[in-house]
């Protein structure tokens, strides 16, 4: 449980075992519209990324916030990896509102990939 042992509270719901989820990262961290310059190094914010849900925290307005660990890929021209190696990433643990989470199967294909938008 996230809360330290001296101050354990019963209103935090620990998820045992931690549950795989999809995180709608682009909705959680929307891109700005300012005059930005392109960089070859930085975080790659995909539309959805796989994550692991550890705890649920209730909000006073009735909603829930999940404590989720997820990898976020990085782009760095200095890092050269083999073509078959997974892209380099950092592991982040964030509080994510429930509307940006959806379930993911533990094993096998979860209909494969993150949701893709269909136009037309």
N, C-alpha and C positions, 0 to 999 in steps of 0.2 A: 504494500500500500504506500502511496506517495507521502501521506502525512506522517511526520516523525512519531516514533513510539511513545514519546512523552505526551503527545497531544492527539492520540488516535480519536477519530470521530466515526460515528456509526452511519452518517449520512453519505459518505463516499462509498460508491459501489465498486469494489474491486472486481475486475473481470478475470476469472480463473477458469481455464487457462486463457491467456491473452488471445484476443480474437482478431483474425485477419479482416481488414477493411480496405475499401477504396476511399481515398481522400480527394475531393474536388479541389485541387490545389489552386487552379487559376481563379476560382470563385472565392476561395479563402484569402488569397493574396493577389488581388486584381492588379493588372499592370496599369501604370500611370499613363497619362496622355501628354506629358510634358516633352519639351525638346531635348530628348536624350541622344547621346551619341552611342553608336554601336561599339561594343567591346567584344574582344575575342575570348576574354576570360570572365567567368561569372557563373551564377546559378542558372540552370535550365529549368524553367517552371513549366512542366508538362500540365496538360489539362487535368489528368487524374494520375495519382501515384498509389502504389500499394503501401499499406501501413499496418501497424499492429496496435489494437486498442487495449490499453492497460487498466484504465479506471474511468468511471463516470462521475461527474460532479453535478449536482443539481443547481440550477439557477433560481434566483428568487422569483422570477417571472413564470416559472413552471417548466422551462426547457432544460436541456441537458448539454453539458460540455464534456467531450471525451479527451483523455490524455492519450495521445497517439505518437508512436515513433515511426518515422518514415524516412526513406532515402530520397535525397534530392540530388540529381545529377549535376555535375559541374562541367564546364567547358574551359579547357585550358590548353593553349597551343604548346605549352612546355611539356605537358604530359602526353607521352606517346605510348599507347597500349596496343597490344596485338588485336587484329581485326575481330577475332572471336571472343576476346575478353570483354566482360561487362564494362560499361562506361564508368569512370570514376565518380564517386558520389560521397556526400556527407550524410550522416545520420542525424536527424533532428527530432526532438521530442517537443510537441506543441500541444496547446489546448485548442481543440477544434469543436465548434458548435455542431450539434447533431445533424443539422440540415446539409452539412458538407461531407457526411459520411454515408457509405452504403456497405452492406455485407459483402464478403468475398469468401469463396469456398476454401477450406483448409488444404484439400488435396485435389489433384486433377485439374481439369480446365474449368475456369470460371467464365464460360462462354468466351474464353480466350483473353481478350484484351480489355483495356478500359473502354468505356462507351465512346463511340465515334459519332460525330454529328453528321446527319444526312441533310443535304440541301437539294432542293429541286424536286 
